[in-house]
């Protein structure tokens, strides 16, 4: 038994009687990413650009490994499908889902997919900010981006959602529209109401690590913290120092692993 859901906005393009589960899984296109049992393809249909992320079955070894490290296993496209819907309700800009499908509920047999509409005229923050050390942007632009990333991160965490890959490359800036910043790659996003500090540290460390080479100053990080916590800096440093020290330590470990030195 399989599940197939088409976004009402796209039912005129992908009619269920013409688009069964197998047709989606058979789609071909430009391979955007291929990792283990997951493949992301870009394709065009009737003049519109889309992405499809296909998931194959998961091994018992992968499931056990995740549970061993107290992580919920990521099985199929359902995690990202649910995250897209939650972010939409939170008014966090993200990808628009078009179609979702999966077969058996049994992880060892399950196949699934998620189709999203392509985001156009976008630049990852990692690329946008790459030249900041030698070509710093106008302060107002830098502050606006810092505030937006901090606000989106706060909204996500306030809903007990944790991205688990929260790096600047997963924030997309829409050209000529500073207010539109999109959060993507949600396939590992999970909801936690226990051990939340662990996942908050992971997310914030990812952001901090991916900003280390951008020439940001201490005042920029303080600005981020004030926007994220919505508190005066003095209160933040008093209440959250233990957590922030762990964020810095984890980011430094990532930097040593990636660069071989501490920026």
Kinemage of the C-alpha trace (Angstrom):
@kinemage 1
@onewidth
@group {chain A} dominant
@subgroup {mainchain}
@vectorlist {calphas} color= white
{ca unk a 1} P 0.000 0.000 0.000
{ca unk a 2} L 1.381 3.416 -0.941
{ca unk a 3} L 0.597 7.008 -0.015
{ca unk a 4} L 0.456 9.765 -2.625
{ca unk a 5} L -0.378 13.387 -1.792
{ca unk a 6} L -0.478 16.180 -4.362
{ca unk a 7} L -0.531 19.819 -3.298
{ca unk a 8} L -3.936 21.208 -4.412
{ca unk a 9} L -2.122 24.106 -6.065
{ca unk a 10} L -0.398 21.663 -8.440
{ca unk a 11} L -3.129 19.102 -9.065
{ca unk a 12} L -3.712 20.577 -12.518
{ca unk a 13} L -0.109 19.658 -13.423
{ca unk a 14} L 0.273 16.347 -11.593
{ca unk a 15} L -3.054 14.574 -11.893
{ca unk a 16} L -3.188 11.447 -9.770
{ca unk a 17} L -4.621 9.314 -12.551
{ca unk a 18} L -1.649 10.284 -14.744
{ca unk a 19} L 1.010 10.441 -12.027
{ca unk a 20} L 1.125 7.268 -9.932
{ca unk a 21} L 3.888 6.676 -7.401
{ca unk a 22} L 5.997 4.745 -9.909
{ca unk a 23} L 6.071 7.606 -12.411
{ca unk a 24} L 7.476 9.996 -9.828
{ca unk a 25} L 10.137 7.502 -8.797
{ca unk a 26} L 11.091 6.977 -12.446
{ca unk a 27} L 11.693 10.682 -13.096
{ca unk a 28} L 15.116 11.587 -14.475
{ca unk a 29} L 16.956 14.880 -14.553
{ca unk a 30} L 20.134 16.631 -13.518
{ca unk a 31} L 21.602 14.937 -10.461
{ca unk a 32} L 21.928 17.658 -7.825
{ca unk a 33} L 23.045 15.434 -4.951
{ca unk a 34} L 23.494 11.724 -4.301
{ca unk a 35} L 24.153 10.385 -0.797
{ca unk a 36} L 23.758 6.767 0.299
{ca unk a 37} L 20.107 5.880 -0.295
{ca unk a 38} L 19.040 9.436 -1.191
{ca unk a 39} L 19.163 11.203 -4.539
{ca unk a 40} L 18.079 14.727 -5.463
{ca unk a 41} L 17.274 15.553 -9.081
{ca unk a 42} L 16.354 18.812 -10.807
{ca unk a 43} L 13.763 18.486 -13.571
{ca unk a 44} L 11.480 20.663 -15.662
{ca unk a 45} L 7.830 19.928 -16.341
{ca unk a 46} L 5.566 22.099 -18.480
{ca unk a 47} L 7.903 25.052 -18.225
{ca unk a 48} L 8.349 24.956 -14.438
{ca unk a 49} L 11.467 23.905 -12.562
{ca unk a 50} L 11.175 21.329 -9.771
{ca unk a 51} L 13.330 19.169 -7.527
{ca unk a 52} L 12.570 15.607 -6.514
{ca unk a 53} L 14.288 13.954 -3.593
{ca unk a 54} L 14.054 10.159 -3.795
{ca unk a 55} L 14.678 7.928 -0.792
{ca unk a 56} L 15.456 4.240 -0.970
{ca unk a 57} L 15.099 1.685 1.798
{ca unk a 58} L 17.100 2.057 5.028
{ca unk a 59} L 19.366 -0.634 6.435
{ca unk a 60} L 18.921 -2.051 9.909
{ca unk a 61} L 22.529 -1.010 10.629
{ca unk a 62} L 21.706 2.645 9.939
{ca unk a 63} L 18.622 2.521 12.164
{ca unk a 64} L 20.467 0.920 15.078
{ca unk a 65} L 23.398 3.325 14.750
{ca unk a 66} L 21.089 6.320 15.104
{ca unk a 67} L 19.254 4.936 18.110
{ca unk a 68} L 22.593 4.074 19.714
{ca unk a 69} L 23.541 7.759 19.597
{ca unk a 70} L 20.073 8.827 20.805
{ca unk a 71} L 19.122 10.166 17.381
{ca unk a 72} L 15.831 9.528 15.691
{ca unk a 73} L 16.588 7.713 12.403
{ca unk a 74} L 15.767 9.688 9.273
{ca unk a 75} L 13.612 7.319 7.251
{ca unk a 76} L 12.373 8.540 3.905
{ca unk a 77} L 10.903 11.836 2.774
{ca unk a 78} L 8.184 12.119 5.408
{ca unk a 79} L 10.399 14.028 7.856
{ca unk a 80} L 11.027 16.823 5.360
{ca unk a 81} L 7.430 16.809 4.145
{ca unk a 82} L 6.159 17.350 7.695
{ca unk a 83} L 8.818 20.002 8.393
{ca unk a 84} L 7.787 22.007 5.321
{ca unk a 85} L 4.208 22.099 6.536
{ca unk a 86} L 5.226 23.154 10.049
{ca unk a 87} L 7.514 25.927 8.787
{ca unk a 88} L 4.705 27.197 6.593
{ca unk a 89} L 2.491 27.525 9.683
{ca unk a 90} L 5.330 29.317 11.483
{ca unk a 91} L 5.633 31.790 8.574
{ca unk a 92} L 9.250 30.757 7.978
{ca unk a 93} L 10.029 30.980 4.272
{ca unk a 94} L 11.075 27.639 2.843
{ca unk a 95} L 10.522 25.411 -0.181
{ca unk a 96} L 6.987 24.799 -1.445
{ca unk a 97} L 6.094 21.126 -1.516
{ca unk a 98} L 4.369 19.839 -4.648
{ca unk a 99} L 3.978 16.093 -4.122
{ca unk a 100} L 4.833 13.477 -1.522
{ca unk a 101} L 4.674 9.717 -1.751
{ca unk a 102} L 5.840 6.653 0.118
{ca unk a 103} L 5.319 2.917 0.081
{ca unk a 104} L 5.417 0.539 3.033
{ca unk a 105} L 5.654 1.874 6.595
{ca unk a 106} L 8.369 -0.724 7.229
{ca unk a 107} L 11.744 1.117 7.077
{ca unk a 108} L 13.586 -1.804 5.496
{ca unk a 109} L 11.167 -1.859 2.542
{ca unk a 110} L 10.075 1.754 2.276
{ca unk a 111} L 10.645 3.965 -0.754
{ca unk a 112} L 9.550 7.580 -0.805
{ca unk a 113} L 9.911 10.894 -2.590
{ca unk a 114} L 9.258 14.604 -2.144
{ca unk a 115} L 8.805 17.066 -5.006
{ca unk a 116} L 9.359 20.771 -4.365
{ca unk a 117} L 9.191 23.768 -6.637
{ca unk a 118} L 12.610 25.189 -7.454
{ca unk a 119} L 13.562 28.413 -5.708
{ca unk a 120} L 14.856 30.832 -8.334
{ca unk a 121} L 17.186 33.841 -8.148
{ca unk a 122} L 18.582 32.633 -4.831
{ca unk a 123} L 22.065 32.871 -3.337
{ca unk a 124} L 23.222 30.795 -0.337
{ca unk a 125} L 24.392 33.035 2.495
{ca unk a 126} L 27.689 31.143 2.485
{ca unk a 127} L 28.345 32.428 -1.055
{ca unk a 128} L 26.789 35.841 -0.518
{ca unk a 129} L 29.055 36.554 2.472
{ca unk a 130} L 32.185 34.851 1.143
{ca unk a 131} L 33.996 38.106 0.249
{ca unk a 132} L 33.017 40.035 3.366
{ca unk a 133} L 36.542 39.905 4.923
{ca unk a 134} L 37.951 41.916 1.980
{ca unk a 135} L 34.745 43.575 0.714
{ca unk a 136} L 32.600 44.256 3.779
{ca unk a 137} L 28.944 45.075 3.058
{ca unk a 138} L 27.093 48.135 4.246
{ca unk a 139} L 26.483 47.787 8.009
{ca unk a 140} L 22.710 48.065 7.534
{ca unk a 141} L 22.749 45.095 5.160
{ca unk a 142} L 24.897 42.986 7.495
{ca unk a 143} L 22.708 43.834 10.491
{ca unk a 144} L 19.522 42.996 8.585
{ca unk a 145} L 20.870 39.571 7.613
{ca unk a 146} L 22.055 38.847 11.165
{ca unk a 147} L 18.644 39.799 12.555
{ca unk a 148} L 16.813 37.674 9.998
{ca unk a 149} L 18.903 34.544 10.613
{ca unk a 150} L 18.555 34.996 14.369
{ca unk a 151} L 14.786 35.487 14.123
{ca unk a 152} L 14.289 32.410 11.942
{ca unk a 153} L 16.445 30.322 14.287
{ca unk a 154} L 14.492 31.562 17.303
{ca unk a 155} L 11.133 30.765 15.655
{ca unk a 156} L 12.349 27.291 14.751
{ca unk a 157} L 13.601 26.483 18.230
{ca unk a 158} L 10.600 28.049 19.974
{ca unk a 159} L 8.490 25.429 18.162
{ca unk a 160} L 10.868 22.708 19.484
{ca unk a 161} L 12.142 22.104 15.939
{ca unk a 162} L 15.836 21.532 15.303
{ca unk a 163} L 17.329 21.591 11.832
{ca unk a 164} L 20.411 19.475 12.694
{ca unk a 165} L 22.268 20.882 9.662
{ca unk a 166} L 21.909 24.573 10.403
{ca unk a 167} L 24.719 26.064 8.339
{ca unk a 168} L 24.668 29.311 6.364
{ca unk a 169} L 24.637 27.366 3.102
{ca unk a 170} L 21.078 26.280 3.968
{ca unk a 171} L 19.814 29.860 4.109
{ca unk a 172} L 18.986 31.236 0.669
{ca unk a 173} L 18.780 34.973 0.052
{ca unk a 174} L 16.365 36.107 -2.612
{ca unk a 175} L 18.015 38.759 -4.715
{ca unk a 176} L 16.580 42.261 -4.417
{ca unk a 177} L 14.381 41.240 -1.497
{ca unk a 178} L 16.248 41.318 1.817
{ca unk a 179} L 13.164 40.370 3.783
{ca unk a 180} L 12.967 37.000 2.031
{ca unk a 181} L 15.374 34.467 3.437
{ca unk a 182} L 14.569 30.812 2.845
{ca unk a 183} L 15.579 27.833 4.983
{ca unk a 184} L 16.140 24.617 3.011
{ca unk a 185} L 17.397 21.029 3.371
{ca unk a 186} L 14.992 19.956 6.088
{ca unk a 187} L 15.322 16.198 5.694
{ca unk a 188} L 16.939 15.837 9.160
{ca unk a 189} L 14.724 18.330 10.970
{ca unk a 190} L 13.196 16.826 14.084
{ca unk a 191} L 10.942 17.896 16.933
{ca unk a 192} L 12.217 17.466 20.464
{ca unk a 193} L 10.765 18.352 23.826
{ca unk a 194} L 13.505 16.494 25.711
{ca unk a 195} L 17.275 17.009 25.669
{ca unk a 196} L 16.567 20.224 23.784
{ca unk a 197} L 19.824 21.891 24.753
{ca unk a 198} L 21.708 19.173 22.910
{ca unk a 199} L 19.988 20.005 19.617
{ca unk a 200} L 20.044 23.755 20.224
{ca unk a 201} L 23.813 23.573 20.758
{ca unk a 202} L 24.201 21.598 17.537
{ca unk a 203} L 22.204 24.131 15.510
{ca unk a 204} L 23.842 27.232 16.967
{ca unk a 205} L 27.315 25.693 16.661
{ca unk a 206} L 26.627 25.009 12.982
{ca unk a 207} L 25.756 28.656 12.423
{ca unk a 208} L 28.759 29.886 14.391
{ca unk a 209} L 31.166 27.524 12.621
{ca unk a 210} L 29.923 28.514 9.165
{ca unk a 211} L 30.415 32.212 9.995
{ca unk a 212} L 34.005 31.987 11.291
{ca unk a 213} L 35.654 33.011 8.010
{ca unk a 214} L 33.312 35.921 7.236
{ca unk a 215} L 35.136 38.606 9.200
{ca unk a 216} L 32.327 39.133 11.702
{ca unk a 217} L 33.178 41.066 14.866
{ca unk a 218} L 32.234 40.351 18.455
{ca unk a 219} L 29.525 43.009 18.260
{ca unk a 220} L 27.937 41.089 15.359
{ca unk a 221} L 27.692 37.929 17.437
{ca unk a 222} L 26.310 39.911 20.366
{ca unk a 223} L 23.690 41.384 18.032
{ca unk a 224} L 22.715 37.883 16.908
{ca unk a 225} L 22.369 36.717 20.515
{ca unk a 226} L 20.191 39.677 21.503
{ca unk a 227} L 17.884 39.024 18.559
{ca unk a 228} L 17.810 35.265 19.175
{ca unk a 229} L 17.135 35.440 22.918
{ca unk a 230} L 15.164 38.708 22.893
{ca unk a 231} L 16.970 39.774 26.054
{ca unk a 232} L 19.552 42.398 27.034
{ca unk a 233} L 23.109 41.162 26.507
{ca unk a 234} L 23.891 41.269 30.225
{ca unk a 235} L 21.021 38.874 30.972
{ca unk a 236} L 22.000 36.576 28.111
{ca unk a 237} L 25.585 36.210 29.302
{ca unk a 238} L 24.403 35.643 32.848
{ca unk a 239} L 21.709 33.050 32.054
{ca unk a 240} L 23.048 31.241 29.000
{ca unk a 241} L 26.849 31.227 29.356
{ca unk a 242} L 27.113 27.450 30.017
{ca unk a 243} L 25.205 26.671 26.836
{ca unk a 244} L 27.076 29.269 24.766
{ca unk a 245} L 30.439 27.895 25.914
{ca unk a 246} L 29.367 24.498 24.592
{ca unk a 247} L 28.329 26.127 21.318
{ca unk a 248} L 31.770 27.703 20.941
{ca unk a 249} L 33.552 24.459 21.869
{ca unk a 250} L 31.562 22.442 19.324
{ca unk a 251} L 32.137 25.053 16.601
{ca unk a 252} L 35.870 25.016 17.315
{ca unk a 253} L 35.935 21.222 16.989
{ca unk a 254} L 34.222 21.536 13.608
{ca unk a 255} L 36.743 24.174 12.540
{ca unk a 256} L 39.738 22.026 13.548
{ca unk a 257} L 38.280 19.104 11.647
{ca unk a 258} L 37.491 21.164 8.545
{ca unk a 259} L 40.396 23.628 8.408
{ca unk a 260} L 43.047 22.096 10.663
{ca unk a 261} L 43.255 25.331 12.637
{ca unk a 262} L 41.044 27.772 14.545
{ca unk a 263} L 40.128 30.826 12.433
